[in-house]
């Protein structure tokens, strides 16, 4: 990365920290030649900070992780997948709820950070994968899509949704959670990404959380939490 590009990224991160809780850092940098469909876009972010979205420090992010965990209908999952794991903060929260958890990211630095963060979790495997082309083999009863769908184009989201459906086990759960405000350089917002995903998955939407800043949806044909406890 050039000194000029690094300086631009620093300015973007500083402006974001001062003005917005947006989980997106260098996506605000309209002066960069890189676009969200390129690893270079995210390489620039991780070159400036090991925590570009401030997952570790922001109450907004900690609260969002708690909401994500609370909206999962089952107490535990046999095999889960979290793509675009970044530095592994959400992965660390998901790990105690999973027998096996596969997480991936397309950026080398993010993969290194996630491996370090998750090194004490023997049930977690971290791999490098640029999606959707490198979607992993295997099947999952939980797939968590958090804070990256708005970086995709509609065509790429369509391809990713096919990957999700092809690897989702019967009665598997798909959870998506995203920031809803517009992001420079991104065609989709959190809301448009969720709306399109809802159409593409064609699964029952069993949990819908709408807030001014975030949206969370859960799709599954699995029993509800109450049904799992014999209450309904």
N, C-alpha and C positions, 0 to 999 in steps of 0.2 A: 504494500500500500504506500502511495506517495504521501509526503508530508502534508500536501494540500488537501488530499482526500481525508486523511486522519483529522486535520483541523476542522474540515466541514462536518465530519461525524461528531466530533466533540461539541461543536456549536449546536448541532441538532439535539444531542442528548441533554445538553445544558438547558436548551429552550424547553424541551419536553418536561424535564424535571421541575422547571419553574411554573409551567403553564398547564400541564395536563397529566392525568393518570394513565394516559394511553399506553397499552402494552405493545409498543411498536418502535421506539427509538429511531433508527436510521431510515425507516420507511418514510419518515418525514422529509428526507433529504432529496428534494427534487433536483438538486444540482448534480447528483451522482449519475454516472453513465449506466451503472448496474441497475437492473430491474428485479422485482421479486421472483421472477422465474429463473434466476441465476444464483448459484451459491455465492458468487462474489458480493451480492447485495448483503448477505448475512455475514460473510467473512469480514466485511468492513465494520459491522457492528461489534463483533466479538474481538476485533483488533483493538477497539477502544475500551471495552469493558467485558469482564467475565459474567456480568449480570446486566445485559443491555436493557431489559424490561423491568429491572429492579424487583424480580420475583422474591428475593430474600427479604427485602427491607420494607416493602409497601404493605400497609394494612389492607388495601384494596385487593392485592394479590393473595394474601393469607386468607382473607374472608372468602374470596372466590374459590380457593382450594377447598375450604370447609363446605361451601355450597355444593361443589362438585361431588365430594364424598357423600354428603347427606342425600343427594338425589339419586344415588345408585340404589336400585331396588333390593338387591341381594347383599347379604353381609359379606360374602366372599365369592371369589371367582377363580375357576380352575386355570384359565389361560387368558391373559389380557394383553392388549397391545396399545401403546401410546406412541403414535408417530409425532415427529417434530417436538422432541422432548426438551430441546434447549439444554439448560444446565442441570436439569433433573430434579427441580424442586417439586413439581407435581408428581413426578415418578416416585419420589421418596414418600409422598403421602399415600399414593396408591399401593405401594408395595405390601404393606401389612394386610391389605384386603385381597391379595392374590396369591394363589399357589405358585404360579409362574407369571412373570411380567416381562414382556419384550418391549423395549423402547428404542427409538431410533431418531437420528437427526442427519441432515445432509451436510453439515458443516463440521470439519475436523475438530476445531476448537470446542464446539458444543459437545461432541462425542467424548472428548477427553475430560471435560468438566463433569459430564453426566456419569462417566465411569468412576471418577473420584468421589462424587457425591453419593453414589449408590454402592460403593465398594463393600459396605457392611451388610448388604442385602443379598444373600446367596441365591434368592429366588428370582433375581433380576438379571437380564442380559441386555447389554447396550450394543447396538450395531450402527454402522453408518449406512444410510439409505436416502437417496433423493427420490421423492415421491411425485407421482404415482408409479414411475417406471420401475423402481426397485422395491415395490411392495413385497413384503416377506411371504414366504410359503408358510403353510400351516393354517389352522383354524383357531378362532378365538370366541370366547363367550362374553367378552367385553372389549370394545374398541372406544378409546377416548380421543376425541378430536378437539384440541384446545388451542385457540389463538393462532391458527395458521390458515384456515380456509379462505380468509379474505385476501391472502396473497396469491391465490390461484386465479386462473381465468375460468370462465364458465365451462369451456371445453375440458380443461384439466380437472375441474371439480367433478364433471360428469364421469371422467375416467376413474377418478379416485372413488367415487360412489360405487362403481362397478366392482372395484377391488374390495371395498368394504363388504358388499353383499356376497361376493364369492368366498370370502374367508370367515363370515359370521356363522357361528353354529346355530342350530335350531334353538329358538328362545334366547338367542344372544342379545346383548344390550349395546346400543350405540349412544354415546353421550357426546354432545358438542356444546362448547361454551366459548363465546367470543365477545370482544369489544364491538360496540355497534356503531360508533361514530366513523365518518369517512376518514380514510387514510390516503395520503398522497401516494401516487404511483400504483394504487390498487384499484382494480376495476370493481371488485365486490366490496360490500360492507359486511359486517357480521350478520345483519338482518337478511340481506339478499342471499348470502351464502347459506344460511339456515333455511330460508324459504325454498331455495333450489334443492338443497339436500333432502328436505322433507318430501318434495315431489319425487326425487330420484330413488330414495329408499323405499317409499311406499309401504312403510311399517307403521303400526300404531304409535302415535306420539302420546306417551303416557305421563310426561312431566314437562311443563312449560313454565319457565321463569323469565319474566320480562322486567327489566329495570331500566332506568334512564341511560345507563352506561354499558350494560351487559345483557346478553341473552343466553339462556341455557335450555337445551331440549334433550329429552331422552326418548329413544325409539326402541321398542321391544315388543315381542309377543309373550314374554315371560310373565309369570304371576307377579302380582303386586307385593310390596313388602308385607302388607297386612295378610294377604293370602298365604305367603310363605310362613307366617307365624300362626296360621290357622284361624285368623280372625274374620276372614271374609270368604 
